């Protein structure tokens, strides 16, 4: 009986903590959106974050996209070859990347590279009392620190996903056309005829935009609420990767069900 009561108590505490965290997460999003006017008065703050988040993540995104395209080209050819449909390889690669793999894999890499960097940066600023010093100098740390980083991540994420998909298609072309010997005209014509701009490309862009909002906000939230100690910052960085990755996968299921159910 005592074990049951203790278990019920722990469950209630965990539920209450989850609801509190969700409320704090929502309040942070509302606060950031309400104070986003600074991006119009000082756009250089956002451009600096786009460079920091996007440009420094470009290499890992491009290399990962190339190898994913290689794998898609090989696996797609082996699968289509069973049914005599090798000419549809370009269409398979393009749809796989624009609809699914481009936004999802980019978001996972984004959480591991840029998300952890944002969390660690803000956590260290908190540990070094830089955020408190801003408040003493009448500078709003949310407006000055969080808002530019949030919009920098939101803008950078779709661009990185587009780069991932484009490089992945080139990787599929290298494997399919250069190495295997599929006719290049068939490869590109099948892709052009089968990929729809609105149903495939724009839905992929919308996915990457939503993933960018979610992952960037999680990174900022964890860094803002990290304990001002080395251990606290390291745990917040770990939570960013775990929470961001699981959120991306969960959102991907929901968005795919909504976008491609018809």
N, C-alpha and C positions, 0 to 999 in steps of 0.2 A: 504493500500500500504506500509506504513511504517513497519507494522508488518511483511509483506512478505519479505521486504528487510532485516529486522533484523533477521528473521528466516533463510533466505538464507545466511546471514553473519555468523550466528552461525554454520550452516551446513558446510560451507566452512572451518571455523576455526577447527571444529571437524575432518573434513576429512584431513586437513593439519597436525593436531596433530597426527592422527592415522598413516599417512604415515611417519612422522618423527620418531615416536616411533618404527614402523616396521623397518625403516632403522637403527636406533640405536641398536635395538635388533639383527639385522643381523650382524652389525659391531662387536658387542660384541662376537657373536658366532665365527666369523672369527678370531678375536683377540685371543680368548681362544684356538682355534684349532692351530693357528700359534705359540703360546707360550707353547704348551703342552709338549715340550721336557723335562721339569723339572720332569715329572712323571717317566722318565726312569733314570734320575740321582739321584732323591730322592724319591724312591717308598714309603718310610715310610710316606710321607705326604698324599698320597692317601689312604694307609691302615688305617691311623688314621681317615680319613673322612668316609671310609667305616664302620669302627666301630662306629663312632659317628652317622652316618645317618642310617645305617642298623641295628646294634645291638640294639640301643635304640628304633627302630621302630618295632622290632621283636615281642614283646608281643602283641601289638594291632593288628598287622597283623595276628598272629596265632589265637588269640581269635576270631577275626572277621571271619577268614576263617572257623573256627570250627562251628560257629553259622550259617554262610551262608550254610555250608554243611548240617547242621540239617534242615534248612528250605527247601533246595533243595530236601532232602530226603523225607520229609513229603509231600510237594507240588507235587513232581514228582510221588510219589506213588499214591496219590489221583487221579492224572490225568491219569496215566497209568492203574490204576485199572478199569477205565471205559471201557477200550478196551481189558482187559485181558492180558496186556503186562507188568506185574509187574517185570518180569525177566530182562527187559531192564532198570531198575532203575540205575544200575551202569554205563551204557553207557550214560544215560541222565546226571547224575551228573558230570561225567568226561568231557564230551564235553562242558557242560555249564561252567565249571570252567576253563578248559584249553583254550578254544576259547575266552570266553567273560568275565565272571565275575572275574576270577583271575587277568588278567592284568588291567581291568578297575577299580574294587573296590580297588585293591592295589594302583593304581595310585592316586585315590581320597584320600585315607588315607595317602598316601605319601605326597601329596600336603598339607594336613592339619597338618601333624606331622612334617616331615622333611623340607618341603618347607618353612613353616613359621619360623622354627628355623633358617634356613640359611638366610632368609631375615632379621630377627631381629638381628642376629649376625653381619652381614655385615653392616646393618644400624647403629647399636650401635658403631661399629668400626669407621664408618664415623663420627658419632656424637661426638665421643671421640677423633677425629683427629688422630686416629692410622694409617689410610691409608695415610694421609698427612705426618705423621712422617716417614713412610716407604719410601715415595718418597724423603724426605729430606736425608735419609740415603742411597740413591741410590739403594733401593730395589723395584723392580717392584711389586706393589700390585696385579696386575692381575695375574702375574705368581705365586706369593707366596700365594695369598688368593683365587682367583677365580678358577684357573685351578685345584688344588687338590680337591676342593669341587665339581666342575663340574664332574670330572671323578669318584669321590666317589659316587655321586648320580647315574651316568649312570651304574656303576657296581652293586650297591646295589639294584636297582629297579628290574631287572630280577630275582635276588635271592629271594627277598621278594615275588614276584609274584609266583615263584615256591613253596615257603613255603605255601603261601595262598592256592594254588590249592591242594597241597598234604594234608594239614590239612583239607581242605574242603571235599576231597574225603573220608578221615577217618570219618569225621562227617556224610557224607551220608551213609557210611557203618554201623556206629553205629545205625542210625535210621532205615535203611532198613533191616539189618541183625539181629542186637541184639534186637531191640525193636519190629519191625514189624514181623520179622521171615522169610524174603526172604532167599532162599538157598544161602549160601556164595559162593559156586562154580559157580552158575549161575551169581551171581553179578559180580565176578571178570572175568569170562570167556567172558561175554558179553562186558565188558569194554575193555578187551585185544583185542577182535576181531574187535571192532568198532572204537577204537581210533587209528588214523594214526599218526606216529611220525612226518612226514614231514608236512602234511596238517593241523594238529591240534596242536600238541605240539610246533613245531618250529615256526609256525605262531603266537602262543600265546607269545612265547619268543620274537619274533621280535616286536610284539605290545608293550610289556612291556619295551623293550629297547628304542623304539621311545618315549613312554610316559616318560621314565626316562630322556631322553635328553630334552624334552619339559618342563617338570615340574621343573627340576633342573635349566635350563637356565632362566626360568621365575623368579624363586626365587632369583637367583643371580642378574638378571637385576633389579628387584624391589629394592633389598637391596642396590645395587650400586647407583641407582638413587634416593634413598629416601632422603627427606629433613632431614638435621642433627638436628632434634628436636624430642622430644618424640611423638608429634602428627604425624610428618612425618613418623616415623618408624612404628607407629601403622597403619597408612593408607597403607603403603607399604605392611605390613603383610597381611592386609585384601585383597589388590589387588592380592597378590600371590595366596590366596585360591580361589578367584573368577576366576581370569584369568586361573590359572592352571586347575581348575575343568572343566571350559567350553572348554578349549583347549583339554583336554583329551577326553571329550565326542564328540567333533567335529572330532578329529583325529580317534576316534574309528569307527565312521560311515564311514569315507573315507577308512580306512584300511580294515574294514569288507567288504565293497563293492569291493575292489580290490582283497582281498585274497580268498573270498568264493563266488565269483560271478559265477564261472564255475559249 
